[in-house]
Amino acid sequence: MTFAKSLWVVRDRITTKQAIDDLLADSVGWNIRDLVVQVRGRGDAYYTSSLEPRAESVGDPALDPLAHLVRGGAAVGVRIHAWANGTFVWSSPTGALPRSAEHIVHAHPDWLLRPDGVKYLDPVGGNDWEGIYIDPTVAAAREHTVDVFADIVRRYPVEGFHHDYIRYPQATYAASPDDHAAVTELVRATTARLRALRPEIVISAAVFPDPAVARERVLQRWPEWVREKLIDLVCPMAYRTDTSEVARLLQAARAAAPAARLWGGLMAYAHERDRARDQVRAARAAGCDGVILFAYDPAMRDVIDAFAAEAER
């Protein structure tokens, strides 16, 4: 089997037609044929949706970023995987809340994790808080999330669906350690809906690479998802500067899911071409089936050049 190479593409790279066209051209130039593109970032839509508000950063009212991506990708042989954040539904560097009254934060405060405290982006004053999350134990919140995911797959011919932030922010925000079951139920319900719509859809997930850390810190029991065949492809996020630590994390992930397809998740560090090459080699040696780099950035072309060339060997 060919060693795969892919890029994560963050939502700020798909806000104009030109940016999307440039992304696809770059992908072809690197012979990267799978792009994992963020189309639900913070409870919002980088596509046409009746379920969630349009992303604030997409200025052109005529642009449907995901539709343009899928059409362009089909034309040049690039497969698009729709990356959707799950439980994480809002953040802002300025501390602003969503402008749309239809956003989950405003429309369904009863769905939010610790909703009594959500007045600002840091409701409990902890330095481990990234933003606002839904409470996965709330059935209505899970149902809405699955509806959003299914709507994407039903309406757009994407190659795959990619889970991210399918977890708690920290275990301390859960009412009980047993609340991991609610996260797994969200994954299970998503798989049932997506498989009913498109049996061939590739379902993947970005996960904490060390299974023990994933289980204990954020209640993410992804090896169980693999065993239950809820996901087809695992992307352990081995974001470390130390290549030996990247190797250790990816070896641990492979040991936890020996039969799963696994793409080692690597971080792009500015001007670190040798590090990119070394970490691709480490992923290959750890038994990964491919690599995926965080993240596409035209300003880091030299690093992506090195990543893509090494993965091609």
Buried (B, 14 or more C-beta within 10 A) or exposed (E): EEBBBBBBBBBBBBBBBEBBBBBBEBBBEBEBBBBBBBBBBBBBBBBBBEEBBBBBEBEEEEBBBBBBBBBBBEEEEBBBBBBBBBBBBBBBEEEEBBEBEBBBBBBBEEBBBBBEEBEEBBBEEEEEBEBBBBBBBBEEBBEBBBEBBBBBBEBBEBBBBBBBBBBBBBBEBBEEEEBBBBBBBBBBBBBEBBBEBBEEBBBBBBBBBBBEEBBBBBBBBBBBBBEEEBBBBBBBBBBBEEBEBBBBBBBBBBEBBEEBBBBBBBBBBEEBBEBBBBBBBBBBEBBBBBBBBBBBBEEBEBBBBBBBBBBEE
